[in-house]
């Protein structure tokens, strides 16, 4: 068994080295043992992966932390923040082996909710996360409290970090419109649009367990149901099999237990 474990470790290490070599350069960020422990403590998605996929997940975390600057506003960034933000980014793209975010360079972490003017003090703070546009293009703002809640054991179907990075995936084709044309096979785009509008009508009529915020518009629908897909995949598959199937095709993943 010891020799088998050593062999597996060698195969994983070589595989990761080859992936990095193909990208042209090794990443500068290498996860420490303490950071890997944080993955185990906080990221259920990671814990459910087989060993070789866990190693690939770690590699994707390193790539993200190497490419994207994370800065605290009114707080000091710690390793838990970094791991949770990076995991929020990696989970939706885990099925895309060579895909990286090209539409975000900085993540700003606020202590709590903030308002439309990016202030985290005052009475009108109701925003948990935001993808910037215009002069804020390439920026993302997240609430630390919302981020922590998303990865807590009682998060339910919600995960603000995943929600915001799904908006970036949606935006990758040039339009944040709830239609992931760059990821969903072409023949499924029309069924997705039709199903999305049917589900929004059910939400508006009070006949759905999907978060009502999904009925705000098509972009929010995609982000909200993606949270559901990754946080409660078994429940989504049981209650919304068609929705689960199309999201599975979109993300190249099937997280529900068979």
Helices and strands as residue ranges (DSSP letters): H 2-23, H 33-42, H 44-47, H 51-67, E 69-73, H 79-93, E 106-110, E 129-131, G 134-136, E 139-143, H 144-150, H 160-171, G 186-188, H 189-204, G 212-215, H 218-231, H 233-239, H 241-251
